[in-house]
């Protein structure tokens, strides 16, 4: 989930997520995530930043883990490029 903490603190009904794929194409707008202790991933995956989705919070399950601050920063930088921020 890439929704800002200030939004999450307000208990929103929707959040923004970035889907993952195990098919790594090395596209400009994808961030490669390697499995490590903390990511919850079993295999290397690509965060498809070009496919941001908005989903209802009621559809979310329990978070397995998170990608960590470095990967999150990379994804936010890619999103800034995509949205021209």
N, C-alpha and C positions, 0 to 999 in steps of 0.2 A: 504494500500500500504506500502510495507516495503523497497522500493527503497531508497537508500542513498540520502540525500539532495544535495550532490555535483553532483550527476547524474541528479537529478530533475532540478537543476539550469541550466543545459545545454539543457533543453527542449527536452528530449529524445522522440523517437517514440514508445518505449515500456517501461513498468514498471513491477515490480514484485508485486504480490498480494498474500495474504493468504486467501483462502476461509473460510467461516464460516458455521457452521451447528448448528441447534437447538437440534440435537441429541448429548447429552453429554455422551461420553463413558469413559472419564478420561484416555485416552491413554497417554503414556509418552510424545508424541510429539504434544499434543494439549494443548492450553492455554484456560482456561475457562474465559469467559467475562460475567460479570453481567450487566444488564441494569442499568444505572444510568444517572443522569443529565450530559450529555456530550458525552456519547457513541453512541447515536442514536439508540440503540437496544431496541426492545420491550420485548424480552425474553432473558434469559441466553443462551449463545451460546459458541461453542468451535471453536477457531481458529485452523484450521487443518494445522499446520506448515509443516507436511510431504507432503503436496500437494501444494507447492509453484507453482504459475502459472506466466507466462510472457504474458502480454496482451498489445495490441496496445493502446496507449493513446486515439486514436479516438473512442475506444469502451467504454471509461469511461464516466459515467454520472457525475453529480454534487455530490461532497462529502457531505454526510449528517452530518458527524461529525468525530471524531477520538476516538481511544480507550484510549488515555491518555498515559503519559510517563511510568507508572508502567507496564501496559500490553504490551506496545511496547518493553520495556526492556526484559520482560519475553519471548516474541516471538523471539527477537534477540538472546537471550541465547539459546533457543531451536534450532534455525537455526544454530547457531555455533556448537552445538552438531551434528546436522544432517550432516552438511558439513565439520565436523572435522576441524574447524577453531580455 
